[in-house]
Amino acid sequence: MAQKQTIALIGAPLEEGSGRRGAAMGPTALRIAGIDTTLGELGHAIVDEGDLQPLPARDLASHPRANNLQTVAGFTRALDAAVHEAARAGRFPLILGGDHALSMGSVSGMARHAKDVGKPLFVLWLDAHADFNSPETSPSGNMHGMPVAFFCGEAEFAPILAAGRPLVDPKNVFQVGIRSVDEREREEIAEHGVNVYDMRAVDETGMAGIMHEIIDTVRRADGLLHVSLDVDFLDPEIAPGVGTTVPGGATFREAHLIMEMLCDSGLVASLDLVELNPFLDDRGKSARILVELTASLFGRRVLDRPTRSA
């Protein structure tokens, strides 16, 4: 059985990182789809902290290759603070997005918490994209393609957060479901040792084998695990409500298996749900799927199974 937790819902209606409108409606769509009642029915205590509405970071100059830097930086600072405070208070931060640029703040906040408790932070990045660009390498300048490079300290192009902030070791990042990587980005993730399991690896190895490897690595290190789930991790036939669809994604069953195995592991400390664009969705289909996957992470199951030994 999943341990009962106090879950802090933190809305991050950020769309300026993506280059198109719609993702700001994601937090509302997830609430309408019943994420609070679903998790509450599983026995967890829910604290909805509402949506962050930070002011733009006017102390930063605009950047020609980092679109909407001031707005994204404002959310990054607010999320860093909100997530760190929630984790410090013993709550599970569940961030309702919003585009993937929000992970610049959520993961940074968890990195601070991990340092506080003396544990390494690992990140499971469930996404079609590696998001390891910087303003120098990004073809578009859209910041939702930069968060991994940012929280690993490889995109220090502006003083968005305090100097000396805790970073995530790129070797502690596991990217699963990747199937769209820019040329320079491919070189960067190889150079920095990011662990990438693209869809070919999923096809050849199987999702269970990949997840056992990741979970065992985190457990051996006695680490905390942040999970960042992008809607486009799933095949667009299953979840169409995203602005960056890439065919050939994970199946509904593969995604549930990941969440069920993570639940069994007891290692997950925080979660992002990102890139949901209700304007592009089919009658709330993608929002409902995200709620169902989150329920699996928090203990919904058909049968109880014996715990796998480490």
PyMOL commands that set and color helices and strands:
alter all, ss='L'
color gray80, all
select helices_A, chain A and resi 23-32+35-41+69-88+100-117+143-145+147-151+170-172+183-192+199-205+207-220+231-233+252-265+278-280+285-297
alter helices_A, ss='H'
color red, helices_A
select strands_A, chain A and resi 6-12+45-51+92-97+121-126+173-178+195-198+224-230+268-274
alter strands_A, ss='S'
color yellow, strands_A
deselect
rebuild
show_as cartoon
